[in-house]
């Protein structure tokens, strides 16, 4: 059982480049989300989805896009990378869609460490 | 003011000590409460859910005080392997989101 799989584990980008962080889960979870973690600030929600075809913004959505064409996949796109987007990115999922999003524990991927120079 | 606040620590304790972490949250509409553990450069993992009546899991005890909007985690008989960052987490009905505190760092020393 793979759980939540994130790729790549590490990435270095130059300012202005674009890229997609991949996230896939095999637990048939309806709810998926992306967080970024910066020192001293904890995890902050970027975007989330309560089911296929439904996405919404979290606390810090600017500079990021998401889509949810299938239940399994929830890619995060950086449109034009900036040094302020240097961070560790975590994808997470849980059961139950909207209800599960706040009521059930989150399952996290291993994270993607992104550096923008 | 942050929605979920924790003392960042670090807490440095000897093996066998009892240590307590506190967390406050600002939104009275909060519905669910958790403690997660995060090891250095790893993903957060659920330690335990927190229930209104308080709950215990081995050496770990969690308490919730809704009136004071306060959550606590007590670790008894600390082990070296307890060294980690402990994240206080609150779930809200509005916006379908889960908010994380910045974490409290614990070092347990021999």
Boltz contact constraints between the chains, C-beta under 6 A:
constraints:
  - contact:
      token1: [A, 40]
      token2: [B, 102]
      max_distance: 6.0
  - contact:
      token1: [A, 41]
      token2: [B, 102]
      max_distance: 6.0
  - contact:
      token1: [A, 42]
      token2: [B, 100]
      max_distance: 6.0
  - contact:
      token1: [A, 42]
      token2: [B, 101]
      max_distance: 6.0
  - contact:
      token1: [A, 42]
      token2: [B, 102]
      max_distance: 6.0
  - contact:
      token1: [A, 43]
      token2: [B, 100]
      max_distance: 6.0
  - contact:
      token1: [A, 45]
      token2: [B, 97]
      max_distance: 6.0
  - contact:
      token1: [A, 50]
      token2: [B, 96]
      max_distance: 6.0
  - contact:
      token1: [A, 90]
      token2: [B, 43]
      max_distance: 6.0
  - contact:
      token1: [A, 98]
      token2: [B, 96]
      max_distance: 6.0
  - contact:
      token1: [A, 101]
      token2: [B, 96]
      max_distance: 6.0
  - contact:
      token1: [A, 102]
      token2: [B, 31]
      max_distance: 6.0
  - contact:
      token1: [A, 102]
      token2: [B, 32]
      max_distance: 6.0
  - contact:
      token1: [A, 102]
      token2: [B, 91]
      max_distance: 6.0
  - contact:
      token1: [A, 102]
      token2: [B, 92]
      max_distance: 6.0
  - contact:
      token1: [A, 102]
      token2: [B, 98]
      max_distance: 6.0
  - contact:
      token1: [A, 103]
      token2: [B, 32]
      max_distance: 6.0
  - contact:
      token1: [A, 105]
      token2: [B, 46]
      max_distance: 6.0
  - contact:
      token1: [A, 108]
      token2: [B, 43]
      max_distance: 6.0
  - contact:
      token1: [A, 108]
      token2: [B, 44]
      max_distance: 6.0
  - contact:
      token1: [A, 110]
      token2: [B, 43]
      max_distance: 6.0
  - contact:
      token1: [A, 111]
      token2: [B, 43]
      max_distance: 6.0
